[in-house]
Amino acid sequence: MPKFDGVNKILVIKLRHIGDVLLSVPVFRALRETFPGARISALVNAGTEDVLAGNPLIDEIIIFDRRVKDRSALGKFRREISFLMEIRSKHFDMAVDLTSGDRAALIALSSGARYRIAYDPEGGGFPGKRFAYTHMAARDAEPPHMVTQNLSTVSQFGIATDNTDVDFFIPDEAGRFVADILKAHSIRKADRLVHIHPTSRWLFKCWKDEYMAGVIKWLLAKKAAVIVTSSPSGREMERAKNILALAGKDAKLIDLCGVTTIKQLAAISAASDLFIGVDSAPMHIAAAVGTPVIALFGPTGEMQWGPWGKQHLIFTKRMHCRPCPESRCSGIEVRKCLEEITMDEVIAAASKMLKFRSAYPSGSRSGHGK
């Protein structure tokens, strides 16, 4: 194992989406346990920082504003150089690149850190990219779960932890937000509460609207309260609102689509008995706050991106084409791999996880969705 001397300032680079950033948390724990006196900084894209905010493993969150891409060529160049100089001025001793992109490699190199760790790019990216790093972790024959992959990047060099929990910290005000919502809708502590987030920024991951609406109607018929959320994105909102319209009005159906912060979203999951959703950041957040998850996977790979933890249930269908190398089927509204997951399967699982006596309310029956 290499010996790392004089590591007082560490930069961890994760310029990806919300879920990707959240799944990097165990790496911060490994670094904290290995270098207990070091100052640890996280560099993340703007809009993803809330999943790390409040985590005592992290001393500083540096935000990269991706809007720099929208500037003129000269403006973009100046901003990029200014940002790299800002990173270099912090005098990091170690940089850990968990992104694998070209920009992250340049940031790691420009940081001036004596030790620069990453997965071996294996010829990908710009010419000479491997020289941006001093330590390159070997890749697994089969891609492991992202939590494992992130940890492997540093554990191969003796930076490890036995605690692989993905922590998410919820501020008191987010908890009060949810408590006020539940009180306003007369939801009692004794009521079963289910958080449903039916959409993803990638719509090819979404289940059929009619199926999700059918599950919601079944939950309401079983006297459970249901909170439905989505991002404020126009396409996601349209999809979520259609599901709500199909489900129909009910006093215990709460529409919070497009109005929650990331911290409030986590507080909703934490207050719920069950989360139901597709492969998305909210699915990972729900798992992180300890809520049992029913996750629906289509083109994407559950082995790499499934909810982290043992209390969760993943629905997927074995098909020769999945996981899809392109993660999408061009021109197809609902992927066959998702469409073949039936309402009956999900309802039976939800009934068991919520400890209902029977899967179906008296006098009704779910369709198979075929």
Summary of the structure (lengths in Angstrom):
residues: 370
radius of gyration: 22.0
end to end distance: 55.6
largest distance: 70.0
contacts: 1185
relative contact order: 0.11
helix: 38%
strand: 15%
